[in-house]
């Protein structure tokens, strides 16, 4: 039996660390129905719209400070 340090050369053989050689895959992609995708995109649009409003507000504040 081999009780040493294991296959220390395995990284050089495969080019991957041990956790990558384990054979596990990421969870598979869940496909959305059209209604779900539409709702998701609308929510994302609303979030991005709020971010844009905050950015425009900050730009306006900084412009006003610079003019003073």
N, C-alpha and C positions, 0 to 999 in steps of 0.2 A: 504494500500500500504506500501511497505517496502522501506523506503528512507534511511536506515542505510548504513552500510559499505558493503553491499552486502554479497555474500556467501564467507565469509572469510575462512571457513572450507573446501572449494572446493579443495584446494591444497592437504590437508591431505587425502581427499577422493579419489582423482584421482592420486596423486603423480606427477602431471604436473602443471606448471604455466599456467596462463590464455591464453597466446599466443599460447601455444601448444594444448590447448583444443579447439581452434577455428575451427578445422576440415579442415584446409587448407592443401593441399598436395603440395610437390615440383613439379615443371613442369615435365612432363613425358619425358622419354628418347627418343631422336630421333635416330632412327637406320640409319646407313650409308650403302649406296650401296657399292659393292666390290671396284669399282673404287675410290670412295671417301675415303674409309678406307685405300686403298693402298696409295693414295696421302697423306693422313694425317700421316700415318706411315713413309713415306719417308721424309716428312718435319720434323717430330719429330726426326728421325735418324740424319738428318743434323744438327739440333740444338744441339743434344747431342754430336755429333762429334766435333762441335765447342767448346762446354764446355770442353770436354776432352782435346782438343788441348791447350786451355787456362790453364788448370790445369797442363798439362805436361810442358808448358812453364814456369809457376810459380815455379814448382818443380826444373826445370833446373836452373833458376835464383837463387833460394835459395841455391842450391847445390854449385853453383859457388861462391857465397858470403861466404859460410861456408869454402870452400877450401882456400880462400884468407887470 
